[in-house]
Each structure stands twice: as C-alpha cells, then as structure tokens.
Amino acid sequence: MFKENTFKDKVALVTGGRSGIGFCIAQNLLQLGAKVIIVSRKEEQLQEAQKELAAFGEVSAVTCDIKDTEQIKAVVEHIKTNYGQLDVLVNNAGGQFPALAEYISDKGWAAVINNNLNGTFYMTRDMANAFFIPQKSGVVVNIIVDLYRGFPGMAHTGAARAGVENMTKSLAQEWSDFNIRLNCVAPGIIDSSGLGTYPKPVQDKLEEAKQAIPMKRFGQAQDISNAVCFLASPLSSYITGTTLYVDGAQHLNFDKMGLPNVLKSFL
Ligand SMILES: NC(=O)c1ccc[n+]([C@@H]2O[C@H](COP(=O)([O-])OP(=O)(O)OC[C@H]3O[C@@H](n4cnc5c(N)ncnc54)[C@H](OP(=O)(O)O)[C@@H]3O)[C@@H](O)[C@H]2O)c1
C-alpha cells in the first residue's frame, strides 16, 4: 500500500494548499515523497503554510488566482524552471456561500461558477498542455462536493461541481491516449477550515446535520486526503473518470442536512 516513497521523484501541484483539506493533502504528498507546489490567492497565509509544510519535504508556493490564466502561466513557468515536470494536479481550490436560489444575484452566480468550474478547467487544461500531454503521463484529482442528489441551499456550487464532474468524465476519455487519469473526490461535511466560513444559524444546525449522516459524524481533512493520495498514486492505475464519495453515506440520504430550511429560517 502507501510507502514513504510512493511519490518519489514525482512533482505535485495542490491548489488551495494553504488551508484545510488542501494543506492536509500537500502534507501527505510530501510525507509520501513528492515535491509539492501549493498555490492560492492570499500571499501571506500561503507563505506561512509553505513554511509549515517545509518540515515534511520540498515545497514551494506561488500566489495564483485559478480564475486568471495569466497567473496560471506564471505557475507553469515556476514549475518548468524549478522542477521540469509535473505528475499530479489536485484541484482543491474553491469556495461558495449558502443561498436560496431565488436570491442569488448574477454576480454571485457568476463568481461561484467562475471560481469552481472555470478555474478548475483553466488549471487542468494549462497543466495538461504544459506537462501531462507532452510527457504522456499525468494524474488529476478534482475535489467537488456531495452533489449526488443536487445541492439544495447551494445550487450554484452544485452546478459548478457537476460541471467539473462531467468534465472529468470527458477528459478521462479524451486524454486516455496521453496516459492521463482524472477522477473526482466528493467530500461530505468535513470538519475543516471551510466549515467555519458559514453563517452562525448554519453553524448552529451542524450538530443536527450530523445526525442526518448515516455514519453520524463529520469527516476529517485526513479522510479526504487519504482518498486523494490513493487516486493520485499508481494504486489506482486502472481507475479514471469516476467519483469517489467520502461522506459517511451522506449522499444516499434524502435529508441533505435540511440546509434550505435552515436558510429559510433567517434569510
Ligand atoms: N469542508 C467541507 O465540508 C467541504 C465539503 C465539500 C467540498 N469542499 C471543498 O473542498 C475544498 C477545500 O475546502 P476546505 O474546507 O479546506 O476550505 P478552505 O480552507 O476555505 O479552502 C479553500 C482553499 O482554496 C483557495 N482558493 C479559493 N479560491 C481560490 C482561487 N480563485 N484561486 C486560488 N486559490 C483559491 C483558498 O485560498 P485563498 O483564499 O488564499 O485563495 C483556500 O486555501 C474546497 O473546494 C471546498 O469547497 C469542502
């Protein structure tokens, strides 16, 4: 199974690697022997994370907004100059806000689609063109959300992530000629930094939400990272174009934590 040298001589890029789930993934890839690049928008926090991660291996950081293709070019140049190759791309960067669909503005809708769908596509296309296609090898793992039954209360991110999931299926077929594998990981509710960004009434309902999950607990960043490391490694060499739910069977549950009802109580 996993060994300290599972990713020896491999180079991995983790978007949103400065916090939460992305930080855990970056740490684990380093512990398994990869050289890691983390990118995100907030320079200071990114540098802090890079310093912390340096305890686990060779890591560098580049400030980059995944929505901006000029900034992505700078990441490509950084990787070409410092590593000369890229083997793994983890598209973890993303974010959303809870909202009832009838109140989502044009701007709010566009922002979530642009960040989660367009940004993920730009990163994937540009890393494939620069590295994976010429190398004839590469692995992409896309973090999406638990969207099996739709995503009431966050229709914008559900739509964006469904787009990512479908893109993953398309590219897994188109790019199999180049020996590129792409898969998604769909986290349930994960007890990580992202959870703290939700409004208080939503936070207040989290304990109740836990009871609606068949396994009656939230996941940890480590649970997601385990799945990502598996899908990024040769252990999954015959798996491509699929989605792995890491959610304590939450996607099989109709309740979906009743988020729309929580939102209706204060919006
Ligand atoms: N926690 C959960 O329950 C949960 C459940 C399902 C899915 N997810 C998804 O899993 C991923 C990680 O979540 P998390 O809980 O670890 O939350 P988080 O700490 O808020 O992580 C989001 C990361 O993405 C980066 N980011 C966001 N937009 C970006 C952009 N345009 N360009 C570059 N970096 C960007 C952020 O850094 P900067 O602010 O510095 O850019 C941050 O490091 C997210 O995509 C999230 O939606 C989380």
The ligand as an SDF file (V2000), in Angstrom:
LIG
                    3D

 48 52  0  0  0  0  0  0  0  0999 V2000
  -15.1470   21.4600    4.2410 N   0  0  0  0  0  0  0  0  0  0  0  0
  -16.1480   20.8350    3.6850 C   0  0  0  0  0  0  0  0  0  0  0  0
  -17.0960   20.3980    4.3470 O   0  0  0  0  0  0  0  0  0  0  0  0
  -16.1780   20.6310    2.1840 C   0  0  0  0  0  0  0  0  0  0  0  0
  -17.1660   19.7990    1.6540 C   0  0  0  0  0  0  0  0  0  0  0  0
  -17.2160   19.5970    0.2780 C   0  0  0  0  0  0  0  0  0  0  0  0
  -16.2830   20.2110   -0.5430 C   0  0  0  0  0  0  0  0  0  0  0  0
  -15.3320   21.0210   -0.0040 N   0  0  0  0  0  0  0  0  0  0  0  0
  -14.3930   21.6610   -0.9210 C   0  0  0  0  0  0  0  0  0  0  0  0
  -13.0710   21.2310   -0.6080 O   0  0  0  0  0  0  0  0  0  0  0  0
  -12.1490   22.2870   -0.9260 C   0  0  0  0  0  0  0  0  0  0  0  0
  -11.3090   22.6440    0.2920 C   0  0  0  0  0  0  0  0  0  0  0  0
  -12.1800   23.0600    1.3310 O   0  0  0  0  0  0  0  0  0  0  0  0
  -11.7100   23.4860    2.8070 P   0  0  0  0  0  0  0  0  0  0  0  0
  -12.7580   23.0260    3.7110 O   0  0  0  0  0  0  0  0  0  0  0  0
  -10.3120   23.0910    3.0400 O   0  0  0  0  0  0  0  0  0  0  0  0
  -11.8710   25.0680    2.7020 O   0  0  0  0  0  0  0  0  0  0  0  0
  -10.8690   26.2970    2.6760 P   0  0  0  0  0  0  0  0  0  0  0  0
   -9.9080   26.2130    3.8130 O   0  0  0  0  0  0  0  0  0  0  0  0
  -11.7220   27.5140    2.5290 O   0  0  0  0  0  0  0  0  0  0  0  0
  -10.0450   26.0350    1.3510 O   0  0  0  0  0  0  0  0  0  0  0  0
  -10.2290   26.6860    0.1470 C   0  0  0  0  0  0  0  0  0  0  0  0
   -8.8470   26.9700   -0.4130 C   0  0  0  0  0  0  0  0  0  0  0  0
   -8.9690   27.3600   -1.7670 O   0  0  0  0  0  0  0  0  0  0  0  0
   -8.2100   28.5280   -2.0010 C   0  0  0  0  0  0  0  0  0  0  0  0
   -8.9020   29.2560   -3.0770 N   0  0  0  0  0  0  0  0  0  0  0  0
  -10.2200   29.5900   -3.1640 C   0  0  0  0  0  0  0  0  0  0  0  0
  -10.4620   30.2330   -4.3030 N   0  0  0  0  0  0  0  0  0  0  0  0
   -9.2750   30.2920   -4.9750 C   0  0  0  0  0  0  0  0  0  0  0  0
   -8.8670   30.8540   -6.2210 C   0  0  0  0  0  0  0  0  0  0  0  0
   -9.7320   31.5140   -7.0260 N   0  0  0  0  0  0  0  0  0  0  0  0
   -7.5860   30.7240   -6.6100 N   0  0  0  0  0  0  0  0  0  0  0  0
   -6.6840   30.0860   -5.8130 C   0  0  0  0  0  0  0  0  0  0  0  0
   -7.0000   29.5520   -4.6130 N   0  0  0  0  0  0  0  0  0  0  0  0
   -8.2850   29.6670   -4.2050 C   0  0  0  0  0  0  0  0  0  0  0  0
   -8.1920   29.2770   -0.6590 C   0  0  0  0  0  0  0  0  0  0  0  0
   -7.0210   30.0680   -0.5030 O   0  0  0  0  0  0  0  0  0  0  0  0
   -7.0010   31.6720   -0.7930 P   0  0  0  0  0  0  0  0  0  0  0  0
   -8.1330   32.2610   -0.0390 O   0  0  0  0  0  0  0  0  0  0  0  0
   -5.6320   32.0920   -0.3170 O   0  0  0  0  0  0  0  0  0  0  0  0
   -7.1470   31.8190   -2.2860 O   0  0  0  0  0  0  0  0  0  0  0  0
   -8.1420   28.1140    0.3240 C   0  0  0  0  0  0  0  0  0  0  0  0
   -6.8050   27.7310    0.5550 O   0  0  0  0  0  0  0  0  0  0  0  0
  -12.9980   23.4400   -1.4550 C   0  0  0  0  0  0  0  0  0  0  0  0
  -13.0930   23.3780   -2.8580 O   0  0  0  0  0  0  0  0  0  0  0  0
  -14.3490   23.1680   -0.8210 C   0  0  0  0  0  0  0  0  0  0  0  0
  -15.4110   23.7890   -1.4840 O   0  0  0  0  0  0  0  0  0  0  0  0
  -15.2410   21.2360    1.3370 C   0  0  0  0  0  0  0  0  0  0  0  0
  1  2  1  0
  2  3  2  0
  2  4  1  0
  4  5  1  0
  4 48  2  0
  5  6  2  0
  6  7  1  0
  7  8  2  0
  8  9  1  0
  8 48  1  0
  9 10  1  0
  9 46  1  0
 10 11  1  0
 11 12  1  0
 11 44  1  0
 12 13  1  0
 13 14  1  0
 14 15  2  0
 14 16  1  0
 14 17  1  0
 17 18  1  0
 18 19  2  0
 18 20  1  0
 18 21  1  0
 21 22  1  0
 22 23  1  0
 23 24  1  0
 23 42  1  0
 24 25  1  0
 25 26  1  0
 25 36  1  0
 26 27  1  0
 26 35  1  0
 27 28  2  0
 28 29  1  0
 29 30  1  0
 29 35  2  0
 30 31  1  0
 30 32  2  0
 32 33  1  0
 33 34  2  0
 34 35  1  0
 36 37  1  0
 36 42  1  0
 37 38  1  0
 38 39  2  0
 38 40  1  0
 38 41  1  0
 42 43  1  0
 44 45  1  0
 44 46  1  0
 46 47  1  0
M  CHG  2   8   1  16  -1
M  END
$$$$
